[in-house]
Amino acid sequence: MPAPERIPAGSVSVDPVTLLTHGELTVRGRIREASNAVLYCTVAYEGQEAACVYKPVAGERPLWDFPDGTLAQREVAAYEVSRATGWDLVPPTVLRTGPHGEGMCQLWIETSGDAELLALVDGDEPGEGWKAVGFAQVDEERTALLVHADDVRLRRLAVLDAVINNSDRKGGHLLPADGRLYGIDHGVTFHAENKLRTLLWGWAGEPLSDEAVEALQALQDGLKEGAALAERLSGLITAAETEALRARVAALLESGRHPEPTGDWPAIPWPPV
């Protein structure tokens, strides 16, 4: 039998969700920097092969504020919501059984050269083309301003994070690829309580863009009782979390603005990268 053809993520001719769901999953190695078990794999289907990430539920580290064994489902739920906005900011992600039991399987994204998205700058102002996040203590003698690019792709991701209540948007979770931008690592999302913690506060308090309002309106329709998105999410997050998701979308549409830190929860993840 000939070896499957290895193809870049953006060139998959088979539907990526079908490939991830039904393909033969082979573990190639482990990504050791991750706090939970993250396995680098290939998935082969109908003569094609692509790289992917497999995170088995059995390898999840328990957290005090999230129910055990639910992080994989939250990763899939983040993909479903991202897809419903029309922005496709999260790589195709499915829940499936693999060599180490049930887990999430996500298409691997090869990053490519892109404009700088995050920086530390001296001074009190971010400069043209940048948005200020806050001051960071670099070392004992230097404090610098943490900034992110005033980039429409990041702005979309900031809206998505507000919707899914992402409590861990770090710089290392941003993957630029061929002009696109993906966000990964969405295991700690969809909590019913406000836990938004992100590096993308540069638009805090500013009016939402017209495209963000349109995306939120589409998402609101998709979350109605009996709608397809709501049905898919019912198997991934709890009813209370789905209701909180609906409330966040409604609140964003009502205010018409990007959210601001509340002070009830650390606003910026640590470490930030």
Disulfide bonds with the S-S distance in Angstrom:
none
